[in-house]
Amino acid sequence: MSGHPIIQWTEGDAPHAARWRSEAGVPPPKRVVIADDRMTADNAYRLACEGSGLLWRGDFQNARQLLQALARRIERKPRRAKAPVVAVSPDQAFHLHRKEQAQRARILGMLLLPFDAGHVIPLRRAPDVQQACSEAWGAADEAYVASLRELLGLIGAHEWYKKGVEIPALGARIHPCYGVFSPVRGEYVELVAQAPLPSTTLAFDIGTGTGVLSAVLAKRGVRRIVATDQDARALACARENIVHLGYGKQVEVVQADLFPEGRAPLVICNPPWVPARPSSPIEYAVFDPDSRMLRGFLDGLAAHLAPGGEGWLILSDFAEHLGLRSREELLGYIERAGLQVLGTIDVRPRHPKAMDEADPLHAARAAEVTSLWRLGVRGK
């Protein structure tokens, strides 16, 4: 833990310090006050809004209740009376939504917990979180401080990992590890399960994540798949899932910046769908700044396709409805990469947010289509 920053505070008229852990890379609060069961939610909210970290010394379950109270205060924050209604564009609505999400995360992240070595929380009624923390953070040989909100995220990820996500195309479950994008939106998996295969000899799966698409290809009879990723967590997660599903002899998981060596008759990629800046490392599975991964895949595809082969790009048009990337830009990327569109297979999303009219991005979500773009080398 020597690479983690230090958080400092005063307690009992004496200075104290500990390591600070934040998966999102959030710096430790500059001001820390001691909080316990006597602190009111209104006072806690005021301090958190001012940027003060609240290091909890009371009952753990009361801390959870306080976090919920802070969330309610954020939701009902006062609005200016008779504020004029101003029409905003889809991209403005998106950036405003992201700004509000970041502000909410900042405030809720101010409720802090102490941890002893071994990921032990020295508070009344604190749960045993050693396994969940170890899976995400590894060993802890010294005390540290982290936000309660982040801990709850770790616990939730641990439960997802244990339970797994049912994948109908596999007839089995995929177990997403902490920090690896979970395949909860099954429509893109169904596209890969249904699209006609150009070959069953060899396929490359670029940015494999949990390994779900490699597993689908293996189940469909592709004899050899090379799955790549750069992230250590994703590589470990994919290997574990592939072995658990019984496809270890068909699928090789390797660390690579996009493509492995060689050419294949089928190369697939499901890059992050939204060209925006992520606010934490975990969000790189959703946000692709300047469409870097998308453009990297397209630019390198021709050099890694076997003659007559197909590249499958699995991409939502959500960014288009938000005004963050146009269809013309996407087609321009494809053309400049020396590729041609052989066809597309489309599917409508069925996730709950697409039906939630209260969602600030509902219009874009309701219009969204996820497509499997079949790409070939132009002129071949």
RAHUSUL-V934527 format. One record per residue. RES is the residue in one letter. OMEGA is omega as a letter, one per 30 degrees, with the letter a starting at -180 (999 if undefined). Layout:
RES,OMEGA ; RES,OMEGA
This chain:
M,a ; S,a ; G,a ; H,l ; P,a ; I,l ; I,a ; Q,l ; W,l ; T,a ; E,a ; G,l ; D,l ; A,l ; P,l ; H,l ; A,l ; A,l ; R,l ; W,l ; R,l ; S,l ; E,a ; A,a ; G,l ; V,l ; P,l ; P,l ; P,l ; K,l ; R,a ; V,l ; V,l ; I,a ; A,l ; D,a ; D,a ; R,a ; M,l ; T,l ; A,l ; D,l ; N,l ; A,l ; Y,l ; R,a ; L,a ; A,l ; C,l ; E,l ; G,l ; S,l ; G,a ; L,a ; L,a ; W,l ; R,a ; G,a ; D,a ; F,a ; Q,l ; N,l ; A,l ; R,l ; Q,l ; L,l ; L,l ; Q,l ; A,l ; L,l ; A,l ; R,l ; R,l ; I,a ; E,a ; R,l ; K,a ; P,l ; R,l ; R,a ; A,l ; K,l ; A,a ; P,l ; V,a ; V,l ; A,l ; V,l ; S,l ; P,a ; D,l ; Q,l ; A,l ; F,a ; H,l ; L,l ; H,l ; R,l ; K,l ; E,l ; Q,a ; A,l ; Q,l ; R,l ; A,a ; R,a ; I,a ; L,l ; G,a ; M,l ; L,a ; L,l ; L,l ; P,l ; F,l ; D,l ; A,a ; G,l ; H,l ; V,l ; I,a ; P,a ; L,l ; R,l ; R,l ; A,l ; P,l ; D,a ; V,a ; Q,a ; Q,a ; A,a ; C,l ; S,l ; E,a ; A,a ; W,a ; G,a ; A,l ; A,a ; D,l ; E,a ; A,l ; Y,l ; V,l ; A,a ; S,l ; L,a ; R,l ; E,l ; L,l ; L,l ; G,l ; L,l ; I,l ; G,l ; A,l ; H,l ; E,l ; W,a ; Y,a ; K,a ; K,a ; G,l ; V,a ; E,l ; I,a ; P,a ; A,l ; L,a ; G,a ; A,a ; R,l ; I,a ; H,a ; P,l ; C,l ; Y,l ; G,l ; V,a ; F,a ; S,a ; P,a ; V,l ; R,a ; G,a ; E,a ; Y,l ; V,l ; E,l ; L,a ; V,a ; A,a ; Q,a ; A,l ; P,a ; L,l ; P,a ; S,l ; T,a ; T,a ; L,l ; A,l ; F,l ; D,a ; I,a ; G,a ; T,a ; G,a ; T,a ; G,a ; V,a ; L,l ; S,l ; A,l ; V,l ; L,l ; A,l ; K,l ; R,l ; G,l ; V,a ; R,l ; R,l ; I,l ; V,a ; A,a ; T,l ; D,l ; Q,a ; D,a ; A,l ; R,a ; A,l ; L,l ; A,a ; C,a ; A,l ; R,a ; E,a ; N,a ; I,l ; V,a ; H,a ; L,l ; G,a ; Y,a ; G,a ; K,a ; Q,a ; V,l ; E,a ; V,a ; V,l ; Q,a ; A,l ; D,a ; L,a ; F,l ; P,l ; E,l ; G,a ; R,l ; A,l ; P,l ; L,l ; V,a ; I,l ; C,l ; N,a ; P,l ; P,a ; W,a ; V,l ; P,l ; A,a ; R,l ; P,l ; S,l ; S,l ; P,a ; I,a ; E,l ; Y,l ; A,a ; V,a ; F,a ; D,a ; P,l ; D,a ; S,a ; R,a ; M,l ; L,a ; R,l ; G,l ; F,a ; L,a ; D,a ; G,a ; L,a ; A,a ; A,a ; H,l ; L,l ; A,l ; P,a ; G,a ; G,l ; E,l ; G,l ; W,l ; L,l ; I,a ; L,l ; S,l ; D,l ; F,a ; A,l ; E,l ; H,l ; L,a ; G,a ; L,l ; R,a ; S,l ; R,l ; E,l ; E,a ; L,l ; L,l ; G,l ; Y,a ; I,a ; E,a ; R,l ; A,a ; G,a ; L,l ; Q,l ; V,l ; L,l ; G,l ; T,l ; I,a ; D,l ; V,l ; R,l ; P,l ; R,a ; H,a ; P,a ; K,l ; A,a ; M,a ; D,a ; E,l ; A,l ; D,a ; P,l ; L,a ; H,a ; A,l ; A,a ; R,a ; A,a ; A,a ; E,l ; V,l ; T,a ; S,l ; L,l ; W,l ; R,a ; L,l ; G,l ; V,a ; R,l ; G,a ; K,999
